[in-house]
């Protein structure tokens, strides 16, 4: 099998390295990288604008262009998240939590270097999985039914409460609030409007881009608007030397295993149809914090947090092409646009896609490696430029970012209501930050709620209302056992914390 896969990959390189295909791949990567860096300018909008261009291209060139924009934007969005605390793509929300504090400490260049390394490792492993295990992954993905999806997502929701830096109860409360926000919109089954309050623009639900950019982007602006605190080492004439951009061996050692674990988590979510990189980044961050000996460091510049999430994002992005092309089930809206481009060309995704269109599939796989090398070459000389953004005064950076945020959010649906949503969530994010509530669990609940609800309903329909289906299926039962175990560990930890507080209060009372 390995020999056959390597032969197919060699054939794919022959397709991807054709001058015209190579040119379109580079164009997509460059545009994606640029769009990712600009605050508020989404990759979905960019692909939508360029989709008509694919009419005049060959199928392989069209796929390489759109795919290059997709994974190129992942690199660029990480830059925006690290330097400005603006998650231009939802999967980079977690990156803001620990990478931005490093930027405020004058270590933005190091954070970018770690991100670039972790991203390249995650993407490379994802590509290897595509090369060696495409057929196996498709068969394994078909074993996941609604019950397995629900149990997996339930475990992910509970694990997400560990992303809170303070009281775990606050983390759970924020996650539940996020799930309530995810309920807003039209019920998929009955078509009934839920919690729209008569506002037609809410019939499609709350836009994730508006929620994320409001909570992080606008919220950060409101926190900083009355503060004249500058980033360490920030001055108009700041010059960042090359050695300051490169992480030390100690930093690389800290990021190594989290990168491996994040890559594996991303690969798992990648082959699950209909999930995408956003849940993978949240779950990998939660897992890393749970495994850490010093969880209190998370949220204050822990390298492990964003190294793991970035590796999972890029690994998931690569592997996500397998269910998209072979099962016809996109992981997110961008993948749906990619499928649209194929359908325009008269190419039907499905289980026979690899054998029916080997030049497209293996050319795409080979272009991933070529594109990721292009991104490394592009970003190494540009890291200095990105870091020099820190020399700009906040009075220039944040108003410009707010402008791009408003333009980017408006362009998703051409609706000013989305701009209003973004501003409202910005105020909400500021209030939550003042009350020491973490934002990440809220976004996790919002992202996973539609998937949890949909798969629970499907499981109930298939089992005719029998809840036993969740424990009768082995994979589902395994995830439920892990959920119960995690819940028990959390409960024991809270009980010990409560006893310590009671003892401390009793000692203080006796001392008085």
Secondary structure, 3 states (H helix, E strand, C coil): CHHHHHHHHHHHHHHHCCHHHHHHHHHHHHHHHHHHHCCCCCHHHHHHHHHHHHHHCCHHHHHHHHHHHHHHHHHHHHHHHHHHCCCCCHHHHHHHHHHHHHHHCCCHHHHHHHHHHHHHHHHHHHHHHHHHHHHHHHHHHCCCCHHHHHHHHHHHHHHHHHHCCCCHHHHHHHHHHHHHHHHCEECCCCCCEECCCCCHHHHHCCCHHHHHHHHHHHHHHHHHCCCCCCCCCCCCCCCCCHHHHCCCHHHHHHHHHHHHHHHHHHHHHHHCCCCCHHHHHHHHHHHHHHHCCCHHHCCCCCHHHHHHHHHHHHHHHHHHHHHHHHCCCCCCHHHHHHHHHHHHCCCCCCCCHHHHCHHHHHHHHHHHHHHHHHHHHHHHHHHHHHHHHHHCCHHHHHHHHHHHHHHHHHHHHCCHHHHHHHHHHHHHHHHHHHCCCCCHHHHHHHHHHHHHHHHHHHHHHHCCCCCCHHHHCHHHHHHHHHHHHHHHHHHHHHHHHHHHHHHHHHHHHHHC
